[in-house]
Amino acid sequence: MPNASESPLWLGLKPAKPLPSILRQPPGFFGSSPLQPPLRLCSLFATGLCSPSRRLLARPSPPHPPLPRGRPPSPRMDSSSSYPSPSPSPSAAPPAAADAGRYTFSPKLRWQPDVEEYFAAAYGRDRFARISEALAHPSRYSCIRVNTLKSSIDAVMHKLMDLVCEKGLSEGINGLEIIEQNARDQSHERSSLIQKCPYAGLENVLFVQGSGPHVLQYNSQPDQSVKEIVVSRKCAESVLRGAQVYVPGVLACSSHVEKGDKVAVSVAVEQPVKDGGWAVGITRGTVLQGLQADAHYEERKGLYIGQGIAAMSRSGIFRVLHGIAVEMTERVYKLPSFNDVLEGEIFLQNLPSVVAACVLDPQPGERILDMCAAPGGKTTAIAILMRDKGEVVALDRSHNKVMDILKLASEMDLNCIKAYKLDALKSVSKTDEATIVGMADSHCEAIKTLANDSDPCPVTVDGKATNVVEDSSTTTVVQSEQPFLIEDKNQESKRYVSKAELRKNLRRMKNGPGRSNYSGGRVEKSKGFLPNSFDRVLLDAPCSALGLRPRLFAGEETLVSLKTHARYQRKMFDQAVKLVRPGGVIVYSTCTINPGENEALVRYALGTYKFLSLASQHPKVGGPGIVGSCELFNKTYTEEWLTEHEAELVQRFDPSSPVDTIGFFIAKFSVGEKED
């Protein structure tokens, strides 16, 4: 890797303005590994599973200007920013010799052996080891995107500082205090926890610094064991990002835990089992005695994520279905949380996701498609970049996720967003889209001509007359003993309604919404859109998500499953190519480190569609892509990646780099004249 003194201009990264001295900190502020020498090609694998023929560009991501350091933390915690092996605070009492290293957070990410070999072939063993280590820890800052249609970035900064003083926002962001930097006295380089993003093209972004990893002192009496609660991996990953411990995430608990007790929180991570798979091995409700005979006693060593106060007793935790089980008071990572803070004015979003929306470069008046839009972060970012002028079509196949998109758009006062329930694999239609957009409940189409009739329409189901009444929000079906008929009183002709649809509706009303159905609210369905009907398309494709942080387990993915993800993404990309007009733009992105879903997709796109070409990106924050190829499955399949020139045109975000973000990939395609 280049030294910190080397210029990052080769990457296209230009600060919006000269950086103040407070930003000129040593590399590695965000807790990433120290800069390493250039990567070397790794040898062929003796197993024959992966036979790499690849090399990385000699210029990986340069160090970026980090955020300034925060205030010293509580004396009960160590404020060391070394990563990932912090030193205990001098004021903290050393743990007992028998428990040395137990009450720490030093996770090791587990992979399937063949997947680990594959990634080592792609990145080199040393670099992949650093990536794997970084993935197990959260980023040490939060990225906030400001809704510039409702506020300005300066106004948001002042509002946050006012809330700290007036409403105690510091409690809401885990005790962190936001301090306004004194520009006149930079010689002291006083810590500041909130900064404007230093990268050109991202002037609507704020960084709020967290801290960690901290070494906690789990206080206990010498003759007493620490009271503990063991949570699931998913729960622990949320807690590391700033959440509380909720009841469904609790797996085991010490006996005699009462409300108000101080408890240590550890995580149970999947372990290998005899059949070759993985399992947690803890039955929910297990009692912990503080002995080595406890479930996963040894496995939980080094997997303690903090401590807090029990919000209910042990019996209550395993009796109720929801609610907060533990209110976290001390955390390994202290990260800001912005629940219900400046709603509609700010949105918490990963930096690469903000970059992806900016790379699309939407213009006012254009028609944009966001193919996999939930939860709506990129959709709203696109609408704001367009100044809410034009049309942004957002798709998702989940009813509830479409509702989330509409809710977020409403909070941000954005009117150009239209959200539809539609599988992205069925985005293209050969018919006029105006005739195939209907309401979510399919049975409404059969009786929509009766909507204006205030009287019920008698319909017979299984020999019994049924009254069907539709209003603006629901369709009600009530059985009665009326004669067998289907009649619209406002029309001379009789209309017949499908018995199957009405029986389905009756079952739905009898049995409730069910787990897979929605409860309340309507969304529009679409059967697709005409080819060449969008100016720009964003495909943030569903993926293996192996770039998300923190991730405490990765053994669920195999080479076969990774290849399945890639095949699924290619089908979606085919749809995107059909929908974008000649002269338009496609931006493809994922949140995975898997080159088979990233560089290999680009290789497929350029090889399949000769009218596509890679375009330069702005802003450019990430590093280059991976060059070469890799032989898989005993050399029966070769996965092709990029050339050196192509690799310079994409963006790959490395979790172990000083940018300290999630693993992410962005490729931008220009669309030429299509072939008939």
C-alpha positions as CSV (number, residue, x, y, z in Angstrom):
1,M,0.0,0.0,0.0
2,P,1.2,3.5,-0.5
3,N,2.5,5.5,2.4
4,A,0.2,8.1,4.1
5,S,2.2,10.8,2.5
6,E,1.4,9.7,-1.1
7,S,-1.1,11.7,-3.0
8,P,-4.5,10.1,-3.4
9,L,-5.2,12.1,-6.6
10,W,-4.6,9.0,-8.7
11,L,-7.9,7.6,-7.3
12,G,-9.8,10.7,-8.3
13,L,-10.2,11.7,-4.6
14,K,-10.1,15.5,-4.2
15,P,-11.1,17.2,-0.9
16,A,-13.7,19.9,-1.4
17,K,-11.3,22.4,0.2
18,P,-8.0,22.3,2.0
19,L,-8.3,20.2,5.1
20,P,-7.7,21.9,8.5
21,S,-4.9,20.7,10.6
22,I,-7.4,18.9,12.9
23,L,-8.1,16.5,10.1
24,R,-4.5,15.7,9.4
25,Q,-4.4,12.8,11.8
26,P,-2.2,9.7,11.4
27,P,-3.8,7.0,9.3
28,G,-5.8,4.3,11.0
29,F,-8.0,6.6,13.0
30,F,-11.1,4.5,12.4
31,G,-9.4,1.4,13.9
32,S,-8.2,-0.2,10.7
33,S,-5.1,-2.2,10.5
34,P,-1.8,-0.4,10.0
35,L,-0.8,0.2,6.4
36,Q,0.7,-2.9,4.8
37,P,3.3,-3.3,2.0
38,P,2.0,-4.1,-1.5
39,L,0.2,-7.4,-1.8
40,R,1.9,-10.3,-3.5
41,L,0.4,-13.0,-5.6
42,C,-0.5,-16.1,-3.6
43,S,0.5,-19.5,-4.7
44,L,-1.8,-22.0,-6.4
45,F,-3.8,-24.1,-4.0
46,A,-2.7,-27.6,-3.6
47,T,-6.2,-28.7,-3.0
48,G,-7.2,-27.9,-6.5
49,L,-10.3,-26.1,-5.2
50,C,-9.2,-22.6,-6.2
51,S,-6.4,-22.1,-8.7
52,P,-6.0,-18.3,-8.8
53,S,-4.7,-16.5,-11.8
54,R,-5.1,-13.0,-10.7
55,R,-3.3,-10.0,-9.3
56,L,-4.5,-6.9,-7.5
57,L,-3.6,-3.5,-8.7
58,A,-0.4,-2.3,-7.2
59,R,-2.2,0.7,-5.9
60,P,-4.9,-0.2,-3.4
61,S,-7.1,2.3,-1.7
62,P,-5.0,5.2,-0.3
63,P,-5.6,6.4,3.3
64,H,-8.3,9.0,3.5
65,P,-8.5,12.0,5.9
66,P,-9.9,10.5,9.1
67,L,-12.2,12.2,11.6
68,P,-10.6,13.9,14.6
69,R,-10.4,12.0,17.8
70,G,-13.1,12.2,20.4
71,R,-13.0,13.2,24.1
72,P,-11.6,10.7,26.6
73,P,-14.2,8.2,27.7
74,S,-15.4,7.3,31.1
75,P,-12.6,6.2,33.5
76,R,-14.3,2.8,33.7
77,M,-13.4,2.2,30.1
78,D,-10.2,2.1,28.1
79,S,-10.1,4.7,25.3
80,S,-7.5,3.0,23.3
81,S,-8.1,3.2,19.6
82,S,-5.8,0.3,18.8
83,Y,-7.6,-2.2,16.7
84,P,-8.5,-4.9,17.5
85,S,-6.4,-5.6,20.6
86,P,-6.9,-2.7,23.0
87,S,-5.0,-2.4,26.3
88,P,-6.9,-2.3,29.5
89,S,-7.4,1.1,31.2
90,P,-4.8,1.8,33.9
91,S,-7.6,2.4,36.3
92,A,-9.3,-0.9,35.6
93,A,-8.7,-3.7,38.0
94,P,-7.1,-6.7,36.3
95,P,-9.3,-9.7,35.9
96,A,-8.6,-12.9,37.9
97,A,-5.9,-15.0,36.5
98,A,-8.3,-17.8,35.7
99,D,-10.5,-15.5,33.7
100,A,-7.7,-13.6,32.0
101,G,-8.9,-12.7,28.5
102,R,-12.4,-14.1,29.1
103,Y,-14.3,-10.8,29.5
104,T,-13.1,-9.2,26.3
105,F,-14.3,-8.8,22.7
106,S,-11.9,-10.5,20.3
107,P,-14.0,-12.3,17.8
108,K,-12.7,-14.5,15.0
109,L,-14.9,-14.7,11.9
110,R,-15.5,-18.3,10.7
111,W,-15.8,-19.2,7.1
112,Q,-16.4,-22.4,5.1
113,P,-12.9,-23.7,4.3
114,D,-13.5,-23.6,0.5
115,V,-14.9,-20.0,0.7
116,E,-11.9,-18.9,2.8
117,E,-9.5,-20.4,0.2
118,Y,-11.4,-18.6,-2.6
119,F,-11.2,-15.2,-1.0
120,A,-7.6,-15.8,-0.1
121,A,-7.0,-16.4,-3.8
122,A,-8.8,-13.2,-4.7
123,Y,-7.2,-10.9,-2.1
124,G,-4.1,-12.6,-1.0
125,R,-4.0,-14.2,2.4
126,D,-2.7,-11.3,4.4
127,R,-5.2,-8.8,3.0
128,F,-8.1,-11.2,3.4
129,A,-7.1,-11.8,7.0
130,R,-7.3,-8.1,7.7
131,I,-10.7,-7.8,5.9
132,S,-12.1,-10.8,7.9
133,E,-10.9,-9.2,11.1
134,A,-12.4,-5.8,10.2
135,L,-15.7,-7.4,9.3
136,A,-16.1,-8.7,12.9
137,H,-16.1,-5.2,14.3
138,P,-18.4,-2.2,13.6
139,S,-17.2,1.0,11.9
140,R,-16.3,3.6,14.6
141,Y,-18.3,6.4,13.2
142,S,-21.8,7.1,11.8
143,C,-22.6,8.6,8.5
144,I,-25.5,11.0,8.3
145,R,-27.1,12.2,5.1
146,V,-28.8,15.5,5.4
147,N,-32.1,16.2,3.5
148,T,-31.0,19.5,1.9
149,L,-34.5,20.1,0.6
150,K,-35.7,20.7,4.2
151,S,-32.5,21.9,5.9
152,S,-28.9,22.7,5.4
153,I,-25.9,20.9,6.7
154,D,-24.9,23.8,8.9
155,A,-28.4,24.0,10.3
156,V,-28.4,20.3,11.1
157,M,-25.1,20.6,12.9
158,H,-26.4,23.5,15.1
159,K,-29.6,21.6,15.8
160,L,-27.7,18.6,17.0
161,M,-25.6,20.8,19.3
162,D,-28.7,22.6,20.6
163,L,-30.4,19.2,21.3
164,V,-27.3,18.2,23.3
165,C,-27.6,21.2,25.5
166,E,-31.4,21.6,25.8
167,K,-32.8,18.0,25.5
168,G,-29.9,15.8,26.6
169,L,-29.4,14.2,23.2
170,S,-26.1,13.0,24.6
171,E,-28.1,10.4,26.5
172,G,-29.7,9.3,23.2
173,I,-26.4,8.8,21.5
174,N,-24.9,6.7,24.1
175,G,-23.3,9.4,26.2
176,L,-21.4,11.0,23.3
177,E,-21.1,14.7,23.4
178,I,-21.1,16.8,20.3
179,I,-18.7,19.8,20.4
180,E,-18.5,22.6,17.9
181,Q,-15.0,23.1,16.6
182,N,-13.4,26.4,17.3
183,A,-12.0,27.4,13.9
184,R,-10.0,30.2,15.4
185,D,-8.1,28.0,17.7
186,Q,-7.0,25.0,15.7
187,S,-3.6,25.0,17.3
188,H,-5.0,23.0,20.2
189,E,-6.6,20.6,17.8
190,R,-9.4,20.0,20.3
191,S,-11.5,16.9,19.8
192,S,-14.7,17.2,17.9
193,L,-17.2,14.4,17.3
194,I,-19.1,15.9,14.4
195,Q,-17.5,16.9,11.1
196,K,-18.5,17.6,7.5
197,C,-17.5,14.9,5.0
198,P,-14.2,15.9,3.5
199,Y,-14.8,14.3,0.1
200,A,-15.8,16.4,-2.9
201,G,-19.3,15.6,-4.1
202,L,-20.6,14.6,-0.6
203,E,-21.2,18.0,0.8
204,N,-24.6,16.8,2.2
205,V,-22.9,14.2,4.6
206,L,-21.9,14.5,8.2
207,F,-19.6,12.1,10.1
208,V,-20.3,11.5,13.8
209,Q,-17.5,9.8,15.6
210,G,-18.0,6.8,18.0
211,S,-15.3,5.1,20.0
212,G,-13.9,1.6,20.7
213,P,-13.0,-1.1,21.3
214,H,-13.2,-0.5,25.0
215,V,-12.0,-2.9,27.7
216,L,-14.8,-3.1,30.3
217,Q,-14.4,-4.0,33.9
218,Y,-17.1,-6.6,34.8
219,N,-17.3,-5.8,38.5
220,S,-18.2,-8.8,40.7
221,Q,-17.5,-9.9,44.3
222,P,-14.5,-12.3,44.6
223,D,-16.7,-15.0,45.9
224,Q,-19.5,-14.5,43.3
225,S,-19.7,-15.2,39.6
226,V,-20.7,-12.6,37.1
227,K,-24.4,-12.6,36.3
228,E,-24.7,-13.2,32.5
229,I,-27.1,-13.1,29.7
230,V,-26.2,-14.8,26.4
231,V,-27.8,-13.4,23.2
232,S,-28.0,-14.6,19.7
233,R,-25.6,-13.6,17.0
234,K,-28.1,-11.3,15.2
235,C,-29.0,-9.6,18.5
236,A,-25.3,-9.1,19.3
237,E,-24.6,-7.5,15.9
238,S,-27.4,-5.0,16.5
239,V,-26.1,-4.3,20.0
240,L,-22.6,-3.6,18.6
241,R,-24.3,-1.0,16.4
242,G,-25.9,0.7,19.3
243,A,-29.2,-1.2,20.0
244,Q,-30.5,-2.5,23.3
245,V,-31.0,-6.2,24.0
246,Y,-34.6,-7.2,23.2
247,V,-36.4,-10.2,24.6
248,P,-36.4,-12.4,21.4
249,G,-32.6,-12.2,21.2
250,V,-32.0,-13.7,24.6
251,L,-30.9,-17.4,24.6
252,A,-29.7,-18.0,28.2
253,C,-29.6,-16.3,31.5
254,S,-28.0,-16.7,34.9
255,S,-30.3,-18.0,37.6
256,H,-31.7,-15.5,40.1
257,V,-31.4,-12.5,37.7
258,E,-33.9,-9.9,38.9
259,K,-35.0,-6.6,37.4
260,G,-32.3,-4.0,38.1
261,D,-29.4,-6.4,38.3
262,K,-26.2,-5.7,36.5
263,V,-25.5,-8.3,33.9
264,A,-22.7,-9.1,31.5
265,V,-23.8,-9.7,27.9
266,S,-22.1,-12.3,25.7
267,V,-22.9,-13.8,22.4
268,A,-23.3,-17.4,21.3
269,V,-21.9,-17.9,17.8
270,E,-22.5,-20.9,15.6
271,Q,-20.0,-23.8,16.1
272,P,-19.2,-26.7,13.8
273,V,-21.1,-29.9,14.5
274,K,-20.4,-33.5,13.6
275,D,-22.4,-33.6,10.4
276,G,-20.3,-30.9,8.9
277,G,-22.8,-28.1,9.5
278,W,-23.1,-25.3,12.1
279,A,-25.3,-24.8,15.1
280,V,-25.6,-22.5,18.1
281,G,-26.1,-25.4,20.5
282,I,-28.0,-23.4,23.1
283,T,-31.7,-24.0,23.8
284,R,-33.6,-20.8,24.6
285,G,-34.2,-20.6,28.3
286,T,-30.9,-22.3,29.4
287,V,-29.8,-21.5,32.9
288,L,-26.3,-20.3,33.5
289,Q,-24.5,-21.2,36.8
290,G,-21.2,-19.4,36.1
291,L,-19.5,-22.7,35.9
292,Q,-17.4,-24.3,33.2
293,A,-20.2,-26.8,32.7
294,D,-22.4,-23.9,31.3
295,A,-23.4,-24.0,27.7
296,H,-20.7,-22.6,25.4
297,Y,-18.6,-21.6,28.4
298,E,-15.3,-21.8,26.6
299,E,-16.7,-20.8,23.2
300,R,-18.0,-17.5,24.7
301,K,-14.5,-16.5,25.9
302,G,-13.6,-13.3,24.2
303,L,-17.2,-12.7,23.0
304,Y,-18.5,-10.2,25.6
305,I,-20.1,-7.2,24.0
306,G,-20.9,-5.1,27.1
307,Q,-22.9,-5.0,30.3
308,G,-26.2,-3.4,31.3
309,I,-29.1,-3.4,33.7
310,A,-31.8,-6.2,33.4
311,A,-35.1,-4.5,32.5
312,M,-37.0,-7.6,33.8
313,S,-36.4,-10.7,35.8
314,R,-35.2,-14.0,34.3
315,S,-38.7,-15.4,34.4
316,G,-40.1,-12.4,32.7
317,I,-37.5,-12.5,29.9
318,F,-38.6,-16.0,28.9
319,R,-42.3,-15.4,29.6
320,V,-43.0,-12.4,27.4
321,L,-42.7,-12.1,23.6
322,H,-41.3,-8.6,23.2
323,G,-39.8,-5.7,25.0
324,I,-36.3,-4.6,26.2
325,A,-34.5,-7.3,28.2
326,V,-31.3,-5.4,29.0
327,E,-30.6,-1.7,28.9
328,M,-27.0,-1.5,27.9
329,T,-24.9,0.9,30.1
330,E,-21.4,0.0,29.0
331,R,-20.4,-1.1,25.5
332,V,-17.4,-2.4,23.8
333,Y,-18.2,0.1,21.0
334,K,-19.9,3.3,21.7
335,L,-21.7,4.4,18.6
336,P,-24.2,7.2,18.2
337,S,-27.9,6.4,17.8
338,F,-30.3,8.8,16.2
339,N,-33.7,7.3,16.8
340,D,-36.5,9.9,16.4
341,V,-33.8,12.7,16.1
342,L,-34.5,15.3,13.4
343,E,-36.9,13.0,11.7
344,G,-37.2,13.9,8.0
345,E,-34.1,16.1,8.1
346,I,-31.4,13.4,8.5
347,F,-31.0,9.8,7.5
348,L,-28.4,7.4,8.9
349,Q,-26.8,5.7,5.9
350,N,-23.5,3.9,5.1
351,L,-21.1,6.1,3.2
352,P,-20.9,3.8,0.2
353,S,-24.6,3.8,-0.2
354,V,-24.6,7.6,-0.3
355,V,-21.8,7.4,-2.9
356,A,-23.8,5.0,-5.1
357,A,-26.7,7.4,-5.3
358,C,-24.4,10.2,-6.2
359,V,-22.6,8.2,-8.9
360,L,-25.9,7.6,-10.6
361,D,-26.0,11.4,-11.1
362,P,-29.8,11.8,-11.5
363,Q,-30.9,15.0,-13.1
364,P,-34.2,17.0,-12.4
365,G,-37.0,15.9,-14.7
366,E,-35.6,12.5,-15.5
367,R,-37.3,9.2,-14.9
368,I,-35.3,7.0,-12.6
369,L,-35.7,3.3,-11.6
370,D,-34.5,1.9,-8.2
371,M,-35.0,-1.8,-8.8
372,C,-34.4,-3.1,-5.3
373,A,-35.3,0.0,-3.3
374,A,-36.1,-1.0,0.3
375,P,-35.7,0.5,2.8
376,G,-35.6,3.6,0.7
377,G,-32.3,5.3,1.6
378,K,-30.9,5.4,-1.9
379,T,-34.4,6.2,-3.3
380,T,-34.8,9.3,-1.2
381,A,-31.2,10.3,-1.9
382,I,-31.9,10.2,-5.6
383,A,-35.1,12.2,-5.2
384,I,-33.2,14.9,-3.2
385,L,-30.4,15.0,-5.8
386,M,-33.2,15.6,-8.4
387,R,-34.6,18.4,-6.3
388,D,-37.8,16.4,-6.1
389,K,-38.4,17.1,-9.8
390,G,-39.1,14.2,-12.1
391,E,-40.1,10.7,-11.2
392,V,-38.3,8.0,-9.1
393,V,-39.9,4.6,-9.4
394,A,-39.0,2.3,-6.5
395,L,-39.6,-1.4,-6.5
396,D,-39.6,-4.2,-3.9
397,R,-41.4,-7.5,-3.8
398,S,-42.4,-7.2,-0.2
399,H,-45.6,-5.3,0.7
400,N,-44.2,-4.1,4.1
401,K,-41.0,-2.9,2.6
402,V,-42.9,-0.9,0.0
403,M,-44.8,0.7,2.9
404,D,-41.5,1.6,4.5
405,I,-40.3,3.3,1.3
406,L,-43.5,5.4,1.2
407,K,-43.3,6.2,4.9
408,L,-39.7,7.5,4.5
409,A,-40.6,9.5,1.4
410,S,-43.5,11.1,3.4
411,E,-41.2,11.9,6.3
412,M,-38.8,13.7,4.0
413,D,-41.6,15.5,2.1
414,L,-40.6,14.0,-1.2
415,N,-43.4,13.8,-3.8
416,C,-41.6,12.4,-6.9
417,I,-41.3,8.9,-5.5
418,K,-43.7,6.2,-6.7
419,A,-43.3,2.8,-5.0
420,Y,-44.7,-0.5,-6.4
421,K,-44.8,-4.0,-5.2
422,L,-43.0,-6.0,-7.9
423,D,-40.3,-8.6,-8.2
424,A,-37.3,-7.1,-9.9
425,L,-37.0,-10.2,-12.0
426,K,-40.3,-9.3,-13.6
427,S,-39.6,-5.6,-14.2
428,V,-40.1,-5.7,-18.0
429,S,-43.5,-5.8,-19.5
430,K,-44.6,-5.9,-23.1
431,T,-47.9,-4.1,-22.4
432,D,-48.7,-0.6,-21.6
433,E,-47.8,-0.1,-17.9
434,A,-50.8,2.2,-17.4
435,T,-53.1,-0.7,-17.9
436,I,-51.4,-3.1,-15.5
437,V,-51.0,-1.0,-12.4
438,G,-53.7,-2.1,-9.9
439,M,-54.4,-2.2,-6.2
440,A,-52.6,-4.7,-4.0
441,D,-55.6,-7.0,-3.3
442,S,-56.2,-9.0,-6.5
443,H,-59.9,-9.6,-5.7
444,C,-60.5,-5.8,-5.8
445,E,-60.0,-5.9,-9.6
446,A,-63.0,-8.2,-10.0
447,I,-65.4,-6.0,-8.2
448,K,-63.9,-2.5,-8.6
449,T,-66.9,-1.5,-10.8
450,L,-69.0,-1.9,-7.7
451,A,-67.0,0.5,-5.5
452,N,-69.3,3.4,-6.1
453,D,-72.4,1.5,-5.1
454,S,-73.1,2.1,-1.4
455,D,-75.4,-0.9,-1.1
456,P,-73.9,-4.4,-0.8
457,C,-73.8,-6.5,-3.9
458,P,-75.2,-10.0,-3.2
459,V,-72.8,-12.8,-4.5
460,T,-73.2,-16.5,-4.0
461,V,-70.4,-18.6,-2.6
462,D,-70.9,-22.4,-2.3
463,G,-74.7,-22.0,-2.6
464,K,-75.0,-19.2,0.0
465,A,-75.4,-15.6,-0.9
466,T,-72.6,-13.3,0.2
467,N,-72.6,-9.5,0.5
468,V,-69.5,-7.8,-0.9
469,V,-68.9,-4.2,0.2
470,E,-65.9,-2.3,-0.9
471,D,-64.8,1.1,0.5
472,S,-61.6,3.0,0.1
473,S,-59.6,0.9,2.5
474,T,-61.1,-2.6,2.8
475,T,-63.3,-5.2,1.2
476,T,-65.8,-6.8,3.5
477,V,-67.4,-10.1,2.8
478,V,-70.5,-11.2,4.9
479,Q,-72.5,-14.3,4.4
480,S,-76.3,-14.1,4.2
481,E,-79.3,-16.2,3.0
482,Q,-80.1,-14.1,-0.1
483,P,-80.9,-15.7,-3.4
484,F,-78.1,-16.8,-5.8
485,L,-77.2,-13.8,-7.9
486,I,-74.5,-11.4,-8.8
487,E,-75.9,-8.0,-9.7
488,D,-74.7,-4.4,-10.1
489,K,-77.7,-2.1,-9.4
490,N,-76.1,0.7,-11.4
491,Q,-75.8,-1.4,-14.5
492,E,-78.4,-3.3,-16.5
493,S,-76.0,-6.3,-17.0
494,K,-75.1,-8.8,-14.4
495,R,-71.4,-9.3,-13.4
496,Y,-69.9,-12.5,-12.1
497,V,-67.1,-12.6,-9.5
498,S,-64.6,-15.4,-9.2
499,K,-65.6,-17.8,-6.4
500,A,-62.0,-18.8,-5.9
501,E,-61.0,-15.2,-5.1
502,L,-63.9,-14.7,-2.7
503,R,-63.2,-17.9,-0.9
504,K,-59.6,-16.9,-0.6
505,N,-60.8,-13.6,0.9
506,L,-63.1,-15.3,3.3
507,R,-60.2,-17.6,4.5
508,R,-58.0,-14.5,4.9
509,M,-60.6,-12.7,7.1
510,K,-61.3,-15.9,9.1
511,N,-57.6,-16.7,9.8
512,G,-56.1,-13.2,10.1
513,P,-53.3,-11.7,8.2
514,G,-50.8,-14.5,8.8
515,R,-47.0,-14.3,9.0
516,S,-46.4,-13.7,5.3
517,N,-49.2,-11.2,4.8
518,Y,-49.5,-7.6,5.7
519,S,-51.6,-5.9,8.3
520,G,-53.0,-2.5,7.2
521,G,-52.1,-0.2,4.4
522,R,-52.3,-0.5,0.6
523,V,-49.6,-0.5,-1.9
524,E,-49.8,-0.5,-5.7
525,K,-48.8,-3.5,-7.7
526,S,-47.2,-3.3,-11.1
527,K,-46.7,-6.0,-13.7
528,G,-43.7,-4.3,-15.2
529,F,-42.6,-1.4,-17.4
530,L,-42.0,-0.9,-21.1
531,P,-38.4,-1.4,-22.4
532,N,-36.3,1.7,-22.8
533,S,-38.6,3.7,-20.5
534,F,-36.1,5.0,-17.9
535,D,-33.2,7.5,-18.1
536,R,-31.2,5.9,-15.4
537,V,-31.4,2.6,-13.4
538,L,-29.9,1.8,-10.0
539,L,-29.6,-1.9,-9.3
540,D,-28.5,-2.4,-5.7
541,A,-28.8,-6.1,-6.0
542,P,-29.7,-8.6,-3.3
543,C,-26.4,-10.3,-2.5
544,S,-24.6,-12.5,0.0
545,A,-24.1,-9.3,2.2
546,L,-20.6,-10.4,3.2
547,G,-19.5,-6.8,3.5
548,L,-21.9,-5.8,6.2
549,R,-20.4,-5.0,9.6
550,P,-20.3,-6.2,12.3
551,R,-20.5,-9.8,11.2
552,L,-19.8,-12.5,13.7
553,F,-20.3,-15.5,11.5
554,A,-19.9,-16.2,7.8
555,G,-20.0,-20.0,7.6
556,E,-23.5,-20.1,6.1
557,E,-22.1,-19.2,2.6
558,T,-20.6,-21.9,0.4
559,L,-19.1,-21.7,-3.1
560,V,-22.3,-23.1,-4.5
561,S,-24.5,-20.5,-2.7
562,L,-22.2,-17.7,-3.8
563,K,-22.5,-18.8,-7.4
564,T,-26.3,-18.9,-7.0
565,H,-26.3,-15.3,-5.8
566,A,-24.3,-14.3,-8.9
567,R,-26.7,-16.1,-11.2
568,Y,-29.6,-14.3,-9.6
569,Q,-27.9,-10.9,-10.0
570,R,-27.2,-11.5,-13.7
571,K,-30.9,-12.1,-14.3
572,M,-31.7,-8.8,-12.6
573,F,-29.1,-7.0,-14.6
574,D,-30.6,-8.3,-17.8
575,Q,-33.9,-6.7,-16.8
576,A,-32.1,-3.4,-16.0
577,V,-30.5,-3.4,-19.5
578,K,-33.9,-3.7,-21.1
579,L,-35.5,-1.0,-19.1
580,V,-32.8,1.8,-19.6
581,R,-33.0,3.9,-22.8
582,P,-30.0,4.2,-25.2
583,G,-27.8,7.0,-23.9
584,G,-28.8,6.2,-20.3
585,V,-26.9,5.0,-17.3
586,I,-27.0,1.8,-15.1
587,V,-25.3,1.8,-11.7
588,Y,-24.8,-1.7,-10.2
589,S,-23.9,-2.1,-6.5
590,T,-23.6,-4.7,-3.8
591,C,-22.7,-4.9,-0.1
592,T,-20.5,-7.9,-0.5
593,I,-16.7,-8.6,-0.8
594,N,-17.4,-11.5,-3.1
595,P,-15.7,-10.9,-6.5
596,G,-18.1,-13.4,-8.1
597,E,-20.9,-11.0,-7.4
598,N,-18.9,-7.9,-8.3
599,E,-16.1,-8.0,-10.8
600,A,-17.5,-11.2,-12.4
601,L,-20.8,-9.4,-13.0
602,V,-19.0,-6.6,-14.7
603,R,-17.2,-9.1,-16.9
604,Y,-20.5,-10.7,-17.8
605,A,-22.2,-7.4,-18.6
606,L,-19.4,-6.2,-20.9
607,G,-19.1,-9.5,-22.6
608,T,-22.9,-9.9,-23.1
609,Y,-23.9,-6.4,-24.1
610,K,-21.5,-4.8,-26.5
611,F,-23.3,-1.5,-26.3
612,L,-22.4,-1.2,-22.6
613,S,-19.2,0.5,-21.4
614,L,-17.8,1.3,-18.0
615,A,-18.0,5.0,-17.1
616,S,-15.9,7.0,-14.7
617,Q,-17.4,7.7,-11.3
618,H,-17.8,10.8,-9.1
619,P,-17.4,11.0,-6.2
620,K,-14.5,8.4,-6.1
621,V,-13.8,7.3,-2.5
622,G,-13.3,3.6,-2.9
623,G,-10.3,1.7,-4.3
624,P,-9.9,-0.2,-7.6
625,G,-11.3,-3.6,-8.4
626,I,-9.7,-7.0,-8.6
627,V,-7.8,-8.0,-11.8
628,G,-7.4,-11.4,-13.3
629,S,-9.4,-14.7,-12.9
630,C,-9.8,-17.7,-10.6
631,E,-10.4,-21.4,-11.4
632,L,-13.0,-23.0,-9.2
633,F,-14.5,-26.4,-8.6
634,N,-11.4,-28.4,-9.4
635,K,-10.6,-26.2,-12.3
636,T,-13.9,-27.0,-14.1
637,Y,-15.0,-23.4,-13.9
638,T,-13.1,-20.2,-14.5
639,E,-14.4,-17.0,-13.0
640,E,-13.2,-14.0,-15.0
641,W,-12.6,-10.6,-13.4
642,L,-11.3,-7.3,-14.7
643,T,-8.5,-5.8,-16.7
644,E,-6.3,-3.1,-15.1
645,H,-8.1,-0.3,-17.0
646,E,-11.5,-1.7,-16.0
647,A,-10.5,-2.1,-12.4
648,E,-9.7,1.7,-12.2
649,L,-13.2,2.6,-13.3
650,V,-15.1,0.7,-10.5
651,Q,-15.1,1.4,-6.8
652,R,-14.4,-1.3,-4.2
653,F,-14.7,-0.3,-0.5
654,D,-12.4,-2.4,1.7
655,P,-13.6,-2.8,5.3
656,S,-9.9,-2.9,6.5
657,S,-8.9,0.4,4.9
658,P,-8.7,3.6,6.8
659,V,-12.1,4.7,5.4
660,D,-13.5,2.2,7.9
661,T,-16.7,1.5,6.1
662,I,-18.6,-1.6,5.1
663,G,-17.5,-3.8,2.2
664,F,-19.1,-2.4,-1.0
665,F,-18.8,-2.4,-4.7
666,I,-20.0,0.1,-7.4
667,A,-19.9,-0.1,-11.2
668,K,-21.3,2.5,-13.6
669,F,-22.3,1.6,-17.1
670,S,-23.0,4.0,-20.0
671,V,-25.6,2.6,-22.5
672,G,-25.0,3.1,-26.2
673,E,-27.2,2.4,-29.1
674,K,-28.9,-1.0,-28.6
675,E,-28.9,-3.7,-31.1
676,D,-32.2,-4.8,-32.5
